[in-house]
Amino acid sequence: MFLGIVLLLTGCAVQKQGQSPAISVAANITPSFDIPDIRERMLYLARQEWELFGRPEVNYDIEPPAVTYPSEATQGHETLPPFFSRVFMYWYTATDLPIIGYEGEVRPWSGAFIVWLARSAGVPESDLPSTVLHWDYIQHVIATGSENRFVSHAINTYAPKPGDIICAPRGEAFIQSIHNYNDLRRGAYHCDLVVAQRPGELDVIGGNVLNTVSLAHIKLDGAGKVLPTKARPWMLAIEQRN
């Protein structure tokens, strides 16, 4: 009798044997937390991968540049089994080409890392195409102009913010042939995602930096523009507008 009164008062119905449970869902349920946008997801994923690789930081102010790890960290390296599986994942998000080169080397994967961040965060192919070559998506962004989610700028004309991408040519001969933004053409590049901004400095994270996912501190001028260096002669900033 008591159970019947409780059920009646609470509006519950007794389920008969063999009958599927009836579930009533209110139409006005909303999430109790903010769903991060694409920019925030890219930032989160970049920091997650950096943490997984042991939080290495690269110093471009010394020659040659070197990576240091916190004393308590496990040092991540692309060839070690736990970390190669991550590199494998980045690579095959971006391409079907083999990740191992003709001489048994791991192919450069910094472009695949940026593509993996974009795909995993929800960036469509139409905004940033899948490729293992930075130039392919740089060229796409330049060609699509201001209609794209990503918009290109000469490095000395725009102050990057978190969620943007900055790029530099690499390889001594190629670097010598690129004098400014208008000289950009197919070749070897490296790009990093900007993850933090402070007066006079950016934090950027990139893949395949001395065989790991590393963070670097990039100096800015008084207007917030990136200062190119010998190790990273930054030429291009890719603004993320949404």
C-alpha positions, 0 to 999 in steps of 0.5 A: 500500500505504501509503495503504491502511494509513493508511486502515485505521488511521484508520478512513476509508472510500474513497468510491466514484464517485457515492456520497454522502459518509457523515458521522458526527455524535457525539450529544453535541456541545455548543456551545463558547460560551454562547448569550446569552439574550434580555436579553443579545441586546437589550443587544447589539443596542442597543449595536450600533445606537448604534455604527452611528449614531456613538455619540452621547450626549444631555445632558438637563441643558441646555436644550434637550437636545443630542447630542454625538459623539466627534470621530472619529465619523461623525454619524448622522442619520435622513435620511442614506441609510446610517442611514435604512435602519436606521430603515426596518428598525425601522419595518417590523418594528413596523408596515405603516403608511407611515413618511413622514407627510403633510408628508414628515416621518419619523414618530416611530420610538422605539417601533419601535426598542424593538419591533425590539430585542425582536423581533430578540432573540426576545421573542414578541408575547404579551410585547411586541406590535408597534407604533410607539406606546409606549403600546400595549406599555405598556398591554399590560404593565400589563394582563398583570401579573406573568404577563408577561416584562415587569412594570410598576412606578411609577418611584419603587418599583423600581430598574431594571437592564440589560435593563429599559425606562424610560418618560416622557410627552412633550409639555408639555400631556400631561406636565402631565396625568400626575402619577404612575403611576396617571395613565398613559393613552394618549398620547405617550411615550418609552422607553429600554432600560437598558444599564448600571448604576453607583452613582448612574447608568444608561446608557440607549439609545433611538431617535429621540432628536434624530433618532438612536440615542442614549445618555443618562446617567440619575441615580439616588437613593441607593436606585437609583431613577430621578430624573425631570427636566424633559426626561424626567419618567420615570413607568414602569419595565418590569422584564424578569424572565427 
